[in-house]
Amino acid sequence: MSEPIKFKVENQIARVTFNRPDQHNAISYEGWLRLIEIVNKIEEESSIRSVIFSGEGEKAFSAGADIKDFETHRKDSATARTYSTAFDGALDAIEALSVPTISMIRGICVGGGCELSMATDIRIASNKSRFGIPVAKLGILVGYREMKRLVNLVGPGNASYILLSGRLIDSSEAFRMGLITQLVDDSMLEDTVLNLATEITPLAPLSQKRHKMILQNVISNQSLEGLDPELPFTNFDSADFQEGKDAFISRRPPNFQGI
């Protein structure tokens, strides 16, 4: 039996692939738990410099939560809370990854799949993709974390349209709203994403990690009150800064170690 979520690392790039193409790469309750395990593995491997999330096949990035789970894991508020621990845990873990994350989106990207993509740093989509969060058709709600990510990306007006209409939108509309970062022709999707991940690989890991920290801090506290005033200066005491400075002066590529 094939793995429902595939994981591999090649050339310092981790690939996480939702591997249930016959179910539009829907993610089961166990799948969300597996994602948490995979993210923990990524954090433990210091050589990984970026992560690409994608769906197997041509039809879907991910249709999100597996509808079959509703009978056992989401049949009432008590079971839904337990399910949410796994679901939110997976998305929070992806969002908190210290390395850059990219969603490579082809086909259907809806519900929990769309919400997962919003937890990544960069979303690059094929022009054959479609997006939506049609939870109103099931009579359920998105949580506070998902709502925050959606509003931060597209603004309250577009968030209202996506949720209250229940419609699926095409890739050009998703790009106009800001739901995706880059829109490319379907034939160029794989190369575009891999080229970006390859460009990211030699960059300073401490800069990547701490830029992500600063970004999340500012999103959560836009008044900037109470933020750590020392964080923006910490890299100046790192070996990576010395390497970057020496490489620049010597006109050679830097060899960052993340220390």
Steps between C-alpha positions, in 0.01 A plus 500: 500500500636843406558766762209751518759772557840459336812660643848522353803729510717570199763772453403652837138544382229304683200383297168427673246353259136424575463162338133408468428611143184290473358700793631834370781469756263539794674483838368266769515550875806273507643707215496819707684314778748368244562856378596602853751213510644599162538864603682391815739294286564802279585717800739236629691486169723807488601444136146567368473853360143505361183289481266450205143381563312357201233254394547180304360501149348770284159548662560635849739660744261385774128495552569540871341295773382152409120505515504139625646622829179682588329180613768419754719805568265795439152377583439747786670785683699270731654294217547814292714651775726195496518513120585869517798425723649293217394736221610822671812325627603411145435849358664673797804275464528579129466873567766483773758316290832683517573449129312652204194303389343498155164363388513373142133509404347320203130426471256508790616684812198525725392477862775376726731477199461870433545572870816290506641696206436821694728369777793488258715802420460499122219365279576445131207374294428363156251686285291182515444529875181579689459621856235528767399438859137385456442397860156665500388218271576260786357722772829533687737786583863591448696558818669814623844399375377426147299823496803701606713354221228560243438862603875572512533380141190633325346758737161486671296577189642219292495266801128571535443427131692171512321374811150642455462413132639150536617531139812360341709768332745457215872561523491849352244613757702338779809687380311830482384453859847412627409145593793378290843658459574413139293368209671307220406292200438140599794375295735732692383420853752234600801686357391830654469352847819295483697797367381711792584229755843464341558877524399490867738213587827701530345787697576551870287266716510733801370787288218282366404372845508838671326683215215253542497568874498877449223472240275296728571735792400803292187328366394419855594839643489775239534771764852356557448554873696258717694334218855384571719798398809279476370247249579704184864529614569139604648390166787745537644268768472188284762306309274526195527879501879478508489248216263717298715810552824319417346341191372835378840664543675206335242486221426133555178310577436476876481163675244554775472245780205640694707595804 
